[in-house]
Every structure is written in C-alpha cells, then in structure tokens.
Amino acid sequence: MRLIWPDKRTITKKEILDDLQERTAITGVAPTWLQPIQTRVVMLQSGLRAMMGAKIFGDDLREIEQLGLLLEQIIKEVPGATDVIADRIVGKPYIEFNINRQAVARYGVNLQDVQDVIETAIGGVNLTWTVEGRERYPIRVRYMRELRDNFDALPKILVPTPSGAQIPISQVVDIKYVIGPAMIKSEDSLLVGYVTFNTRDRDEVSVVEDAQKLIADKIAKGELKLPKGYYIKWAGQFENQMRANARLSMLLPLCLFVIFFILYLQFRHIPLTLVIFLAVPVCFAGSFIFLYVAGFNLSVAVWVGFIALFGIAVDDGVVIATYMEQSFEKLHIGGIEDIRKATIYAGTRRIRPVLMTTVTTVVALLPVLLSTGRGSDVMKPMAIPSFGGMIVELITLFVVPCCYCAFKELKWRFGWHDRHFNRKP
C-alpha cells in the first residue's frame, strides 16, 4: 500500500511504521503496531495485544516476569520477529496495612472496626446521594487529600476503642511501602504473563515455529530453565493459520485427485491424463516465483488462490490434448514422421485458443492486482497464484504436444497397439 503524503511524496506503509518506531524510541515506552480492528479481533481471540505471543504460566509473578524478560531477549533473535515486548508485571507501588491481631485483642478493638477505618479514611465510603434535578451525586466521606497522600501521616489515623479512647492506627497495624504487580492476569487457574511480538517480513506460523525451536534449544543447553510447575503456551492469530493448514492439507490432495479423476473420465487414458496433469506442478512453481517477487507470505488467502489455479491450469492442456486426439483420428498415421507431422499440425492450430484462455484469466486479474483500496490486502494474495501460475503455465503449450508425440512414438517403436495407428511396424 502506498500513500500520498501532504508534500506530494509517495510513502509506503513500511516507511510510516519505521518513522513511528524511530520517534517512539523512548525509554520506558514499548509500543506495538497493528491495525485497530486487527488488534481488537486478536485481543478477543487470544487476550494478546499483538499478532502472537508466548504465555508463561506459573505460581509466582516475579518468577514469571523474569522468565518473560529472558524470553524477550531470545525471541528478538528470531528472524522476522518485531515489536517483542514482555510484560513488566512487578513495579507498581503499594501501601500495605497488616493488622496485628494480638494488638487488636489487647486493646479490645474489633477487627472489622479497624478495616472500616482503613476503608473510610483512605478509600472513602458513600454515605448517601444528593439529588439536584435530574442529576445524582454521591456524598463521600474520607480524609483530606493532604492526609491520604502523606505516607508519614497515615500512622496517625485514629481508631476508636470500646472504652471511647482514640488510638493511632500504628498501634494495631503495621504499615509498609511495597512494590507489587501492576496487573494480575490468570488463565486455567494459574497466574500468567505475556511476551508479545509481531512480524511483517515472514508468515506468522514459521516465525512461531522458529521461536519454539530456539527456546527448546536454549532449554536443552541449560541457558533457560523453567522451574517446576511453569510452562509456556503459544497463542495468537497464527492459530487460525494452523487450523486452516490442517484443513487444507486434506482439501488440496482431494482437489488434485478430483481434477485427475475428471481428466481421466474425459480421455480414458492414464498416460495422457498424466501429461495434461503436468500443468499443475508447472503453474505451482510459477505461483511461488511470483509470490516471492511480490513479497507475499503463505496464508489462507494464498492457498485459496492455489485451489482456484489448479482448476484453471489444466484448461490449456485439455484444449491441446482434445484437438490432438481429434487430429490423430482424422490423419493417416503410418510412421514416426506422420506422428510428428500430426503433432505439429494440431499444436500450431491450438496456439490461439490456448493464448486466449490464458490472456482472459490474466487480464481479468489485473484490476485486483493493481487495486489499493479496502480489501486489496486480502484479494491480492488470492490473485497472485492464479496470475503467476497462468503465465508460467504457458509452457504446457509446448510440453503437452511434445510429451504426447513422444508417447505415440514410443508405442510405435515397440509395436504397442494404438487405435490411431493404421498398421503395425
């Protein structure tokens, strides 16, 4: 995708991201770059604010954070992994009020009364509501801000006793300033921390697989140690790709078998069917060449484009082979020279129909390939396999006649029976 900047300069999305990353390279800032809707979908699906990530499960947040920081450094070594960020779990200041039960009992103070004083004085409590027309406002009671925000003043909070005396809360409570977790996340009844990352130069599945292998090697070498009860689970939108790959691993062979079977029903001849079926691996190679040139990674959209291509790719071979069968039936085949003449005769007369079949497909895909609007990021990967495969598949214009001729010559030389031959050698 390319945009026209206000200064009339054309700029790509990658250049925008590079500029944003450079400007946000600030200590303590760890941004990640995704499209808004994409972020929302991934967040709802996996809980991550990135395309993929590693979830570290365990019992201690500090240990989870340390493991996350180690994983962050390891994943940064994976080619294609960008925006690698581990959760900074522990680092938020807290004030803890630990009630001394023996002191509470000594003064005869009710434990609930101490808790109510802490809640009311510092947190505040709603006594009632005030009604002003259609507006409602709570009436809240608590200490003034200069008392609540002053750590040295907190021990002076007064707690009532049954005798009517007021004692400082420091007499019955131990007040400590501690550093604790900024956010506590849990899944499957265990605490969890995330190490998230994105990729823009590679497909997500291969990046995750490389990260898994690298981490497994680090664990095997002892450079990374997972305490007992801790484990790593990978999540993200790559899971959709893996599920789709599992389905496509069954659908692709099925599609190829159906294509081969339909060709066989048409020609009732396995060698001829195999010759026509050669167009499939040829166009498959051509599609990968164009995917590499265009810079697209393998995705579900690309594989859908391959399935569509396989059905179109054999058209040229069917057009040539059908006419060659008809030509051999009409012509008098009495030797090797007759076979070659018949092949050249049929092949030269099928050039125009084959070119028309290919050109119509390629030209129809050009608007999709040149589009830059909404949906183009999905349609282009689907169109590239068909576009590149059909262009390279033109080789079948020469391959099918040559293979057909070679097979006929072979049958003639060895004296095998063929319905197109008028006599045996």
Backbone hydrogen bonds, N-H to C=O, Kabsch-Sander energy under -0.5 kcal/mol:
donor,donor_aa,acceptor,acceptor_aa,energy
3,L,11,I,-3.3
5,W,3,L,-0.7
5,W,9,R,-3.0
8,K,5,W,-2.3
11,I,3,L,-2.9
13,K,1,M,-1.3
16,I,12,T,-1.8
17,L,13,K,-2.4
18,D,14,K,-2.6
19,D,15,E,-2.2
20,L,16,I,-2.5
21,Q,17,L,-2.7
22,E,18,D,-1.9
23,R,19,D,-2.1
24,T,20,L,-1.7
25,A,22,E,-0.9
26,I,24,T,-2.6
29,V,26,I,-2.2
30,A,28,G,-0.5
34,L,32,T,-0.6
39,T,35,Q,-2.8
40,R,36,P,-2.0
41,V,37,I,-2.5
42,V,38,Q,-2.5
43,M,39,T,-2.4
44,L,40,R,-2.3
45,Q,41,V,-1.9
46,S,42,V,-2.9
47,G,42,V,-0.7
47,G,43,M,-1.4
48,L,42,V,-0.7
52,M,197,F,-1.5
53,G,235,A,-2.4
54,A,195,V,-2.5
55,K,233,K,-3.7
56,I,54,A,-0.5
56,I,193,G,-3.1
57,F,55,K,-0.6
57,F,231,Y,-2.7
58,G,191,L,-2.1
64,I,60,D,-2.2
65,E,61,L,-2.4
66,Q,62,R,-2.1
67,L,63,E,-2.3
68,G,64,I,-2.4
69,L,65,E,-2.2
70,L,66,Q,-1.8
71,L,67,L,-2.6
72,E,68,G,-2.3
73,Q,69,L,-1.4
74,I,70,L,-1.8
75,I,71,L,-3.1
76,K,72,E,-1.4
77,E,74,I,-1.5
78,V,75,I,-1.7
81,A,78,V,-1.7
82,T,198,N,-3.0
85,I,83,D,-0.5
85,I,196,T,-2.8
87,D,194,Y,-2.6
89,I,87,D,-1.1
91,G,180,G,-2.7
92,K,180,G,-2.6
94,Y,178,V,-3.2
96,E,94,Y,-0.5
96,E,176,K,-2.8
98,N,96,E,-0.7
98,N,174,D,-2.7
99,I,97,F,-0.8
100,N,172,V,-2.9
101,R,99,I,-0.9
104,V,100,N,-2.3
105,A,101,R,-2.3
106,R,102,Q,-2.1
107,Y,103,A,-2.0
108,G,104,V,-0.7
109,V,104,V,-2.0
114,V,110,N,-1.5
115,Q,111,L,-1.9
116,D,112,Q,-2.4
117,V,113,D,-2.1
118,I,114,V,-2.1
119,E,115,Q,-2.5
120,T,116,D,-2.9
121,A,117,V,-2.9
122,I,118,I,-1.7
123,G,118,I,-1.0
124,G,119,E,-2.6
125,V,141,V,-1.6
127,L,125,V,-0.5
127,L,139,I,-2.9
128,T,139,I,-0.9
130,T,137,Y,-3.2
132,E,130,T,-0.6
132,E,135,E,-2.4
135,E,132,E,-1.8
137,Y,130,T,-2.2
139,I,128,T,-3.2
140,R,138,P,-0.7
141,V,125,V,-2.3
143,Y,121,A,-2.0
147,L,144,M,-1.2
148,R,144,M,-2.1
149,D,145,R,-2.9
151,F,149,D,-0.8
153,A,150,N,-0.8
154,L,150,N,-1.0
154,L,151,F,-0.5
156,K,153,A,-1.4
157,I,154,L,-1.8
159,V,167,I,-2.9
161,T,165,A,-2.2
164,G,161,T,-2.0
167,I,159,V,-2.3
167,I,165,A,-0.5
169,I,157,I,-3.2
170,S,155,P,-1.5
171,Q,168,P,-2.1
172,V,169,I,-1.3
173,V,169,I,-1.5
174,D,98,N,-3.0
175,I,173,V,-0.6
176,K,96,E,-2.2
176,K,174,D,-0.5
178,V,94,Y,-2.5
178,V,176,K,-0.6
180,G,92,K,-3.3
180,G,178,V,-0.5
182,A,89,I,-3.3
185,K,183,M,-0.6
187,E,190,L,-2.5
190,L,187,E,-1.9
191,L,58,G,-1.5
192,V,185,K,-2.2
193,G,56,I,-1.8
195,V,54,A,-2.0
196,T,85,I,-2.4
197,F,52,M,-2.5
198,N,82,T,-3.2
200,R,80,G,-0.6
207,V,203,D,-1.5
208,V,204,E,-2.4
209,E,205,V,-2.5
210,D,206,S,-2.4
211,A,207,V,-2.3
212,Q,208,V,-2.6
213,K,209,E,-2.3
214,L,210,D,-2.4
215,I,211,A,-2.4
216,A,212,Q,-2.5
217,D,213,K,-2.3
218,K,214,L,-2.2
219,I,215,I,-2.4
220,A,216,A,-2.5
221,K,217,D,-2.2
222,G,218,K,-0.6
222,G,219,I,-0.8
223,E,218,K,-1.8
224,L,218,K,-1.4
226,L,224,L,-0.5
230,Y,227,P,-2.1
231,Y,57,F,-1.4
233,K,55,K,-2.6
235,A,53,G,-2.5
237,Q,51,M,-2.4
238,F,51,M,-0.5
239,E,236,G,-1.6
240,N,237,Q,-0.9
241,Q,237,Q,-1.0
242,M,238,F,-2.2
243,R,239,E,-2.4
244,A,240,N,-2.6
245,N,241,Q,-2.7
246,A,242,M,-2.0
247,R,243,R,-1.8
248,L,244,A,-3.1
249,S,245,N,-2.2
250,M,247,R,-1.2
251,L,247,R,-2.3
252,L,248,L,-2.9
254,L,250,M,-1.4
255,C,251,L,-2.9
256,L,252,L,-2.5
257,F,253,P,-2.4
258,V,254,L,-2.5
259,I,255,C,-2.4
260,F,256,L,-2.4
261,F,257,F,-2.8
262,I,258,V,-2.5
263,L,259,I,-2.2
264,Y,260,F,-2.2
265,L,261,F,-2.2
266,Q,262,I,-1.4
267,F,263,L,-2.3
268,R,264,Y,-3.2
273,T,269,H,-2.4
274,L,270,I,-2.7
275,V,271,P,-2.0
276,I,272,L,-2.2
277,F,273,T,-2.3
278,L,274,L,-0.8
278,L,275,V,-0.8
279,A,276,I,-1.6
280,V,277,F,-1.7
282,V,278,L,-1.6
283,C,279,A,-2.6
284,F,280,V,-2.1
285,A,281,P,-2.1
286,G,282,V,-2.0
287,S,283,C,-2.3
288,F,284,F,-1.7
289,I,285,A,-1.8
290,F,286,G,-2.0
291,L,287,S,-2.4
292,Y,288,F,-2.1
293,V,289,I,-2.2
294,A,290,F,-2.7
295,G,291,L,-1.0
296,F,291,L,-2.0
303,W,299,S,-2.1
304,V,300,V,-2.2
305,G,301,A,-1.9
306,F,302,V,-1.8
307,I,303,W,-2.1
308,A,304,V,-2.0
309,L,305,G,-2.1
310,F,306,F,-2.4
311,G,307,I,-1.1
312,I,308,A,-1.2
313,A,309,L,-3.0
314,V,310,F,-0.8
315,D,312,I,-1.7
317,G,313,A,-0.5
318,V,314,V,-2.4
319,V,315,D,-2.6
320,I,316,D,-2.4
321,A,317,G,-2.8
322,T,318,V,-2.5
323,Y,319,V,-1.5
324,M,320,I,-2.3
325,E,321,A,-2.3
326,Q,322,T,-2.0
327,S,323,Y,-2.6
328,F,324,M,-2.6
329,E,325,E,-1.4
330,K,326,Q,-1.4
331,L,327,S,-2.3
333,I,331,L,-0.9
333,I,420,H,-0.6
334,G,332,H,-0.8
339,I,335,G,-1.8
340,R,336,I,-2.1
341,K,337,E,-2.5
342,A,338,D,-2.5
343,T,339,I,-2.0
344,I,340,R,-2.5
345,Y,341,K,-2.7
346,A,342,A,-2.4
347,G,343,T,-2.8
348,T,344,I,-2.4
349,R,345,Y,-1.0
350,R,347,G,-1.0
351,I,348,T,-0.6
354,V,350,R,-2.0
355,L,351,I,-2.5
356,M,352,R,-2.4
357,T,353,P,-2.3
358,T,354,V,-2.2
359,V,355,L,-3.2
360,T,356,M,-2.2
361,T,357,T,-1.1
362,V,358,T,-2.6
363,V,359,V,-3.1
364,A,360,T,-1.7
365,L,361,T,-1.1
366,L,362,V,-0.8
366,L,363,V,-0.6
369,L,365,L,-2.2
370,L,366,L,-2.2
371,S,367,P,-0.6
371,S,368,V,-0.7
376,S,373,G,-1.6
378,V,375,G,-1.2
379,M,375,G,-2.3
380,K,376,S,-2.4
382,M,378,V,-0.9
383,A,379,M,-1.9
384,I,380,K,-2.6
386,S,382,M,-0.6
387,F,383,A,-2.7
388,G,384,I,-2.9
389,G,385,P,-2.5
390,M,386,S,-2.1
391,I,387,F,-1.5
392,V,388,G,-2.1
393,E,389,G,-2.1
394,L,391,I,-1.0
395,I,392,V,-1.9
396,T,393,E,-2.2
397,L,394,L,-1.9
398,F,395,I,-2.0
399,V,395,I,-2.2
400,V,396,T,-1.9
402,C,398,F,-1.6
403,C,399,V,-2.8
404,Y,400,V,-2.6
405,C,401,P,-2.7
406,A,402,C,-2.6
407,F,403,C,-2.2
408,K,404,Y,-2.0
409,E,405,C,-2.6
410,L,406,A,-2.3
411,K,407,F,-2.0
412,W,408,K,-2.1
413,R,409,E,-2.8
414,F,410,L,-1.8
415,G,412,W,-0.8
416,W,411,K,-2.2
421,F,418,D,-1.5
422,N,333,I,-1.7
